Amino acid sequence: MKNNALLQEEVLGSDQILQVTALLYLKEALVNQQFESCPEIIDSAKKFGVSQEDVSAVIKDYLNPARIAPSRLKKEV
């Protein structure tokens, strides 16, 4: 019985799954440089209960220069 209670705490609810999925779609659009679809994805995400803070975190992560491969950061001489 105790194991069932622990398992239930680890399972995401349907609302949380929709929120995570929406954020993943946003991240994918950014990575694929499909910027024109981002406003619509953000609007949908907010309808699913995603906070502006979470949206900003995904965008900030995309803009983080550390995610760029080191070879792309080298200056050409």
C-alpha positions in Angstrom: 0.0 0.0 0.0 2.8 2.4 0.9 4.5 1.7 -2.5 1.3 2.7 -4.3 1.3 6.0 -2.5 4.9 6.7 -3.6 4.2 5.7 -7.1 1.2 8.0 -7.3 3.4 11.0 -6.2 5.8 10.4 -9.1 3.2 10.2 -11.8 2.5 13.5 -13.6 -1.1 14.7 -13.9 -2.6 15.3 -17.4 -2.3 19.1 -16.9 1.4 18.7 -16.1 1.9 16.5 -19.2 0.3 19.1 -21.4 2.5 21.9 -19.9 5.7 19.9 -20.3 4.7 19.0 -23.9 4.0 22.6 -24.8 7.4 23.7 -23.4 9.1 20.9 -25.4 7.3 22.1 -28.6 8.6 25.7 -27.8 12.1 24.4 -27.3 12.0 22.4 -30.5 10.7 25.4 -32.5 13.5 27.6 -31.1 16.2 25.0 -31.9 14.8 24.5 -35.4 14.7 28.3 -35.8 10.9 28.2 -36.5 10.5 31.5 -34.8 7.2 32.3 -36.6 5.5 29.5 -34.7 6.7 30.5 -31.2 3.9 33.0 -30.4 1.2 30.5 -31.1 3.0 27.8 -29.1 3.5 30.2 -26.2 -0.2 31.1 -26.3 -1.2 27.5 -26.3 1.3 26.8 -23.4 -0.3 29.5 -21.3 -3.7 28.1 -21.9 -2.4 24.8 -20.5 -1.3 26.7 -17.4 2.4 27.3 -18.2 3.8 30.3 -16.4 5.6 33.2 -18.1 8.5 32.3 -15.9 8.7 28.8 -17.5 8.4 30.2 -21.0 11.2 32.7 -20.2 13.4 29.9 -18.8 13.0 28.0 -22.1 13.9 31.0 -24.1 16.8 31.9 -21.8 18.1 28.4 -22.2 18.0 28.7 -26.0 19.8 32.0 -25.9 22.5 30.7 -23.5 25.8 30.8 -25.4 27.0 27.7 -23.5 24.7 25.6 -25.6 26.6 26.5 -28.8 29.3 24.1 -29.8 32.7 25.4 -28.7 34.0 25.2 -32.3 31.3 27.7 -33.3 32.5 30.2 -30.7 36.1 30.4 -31.9 36.8 33.6 -33.8 38.0 33.2 -37.3 41.3 34.9 -38.0 
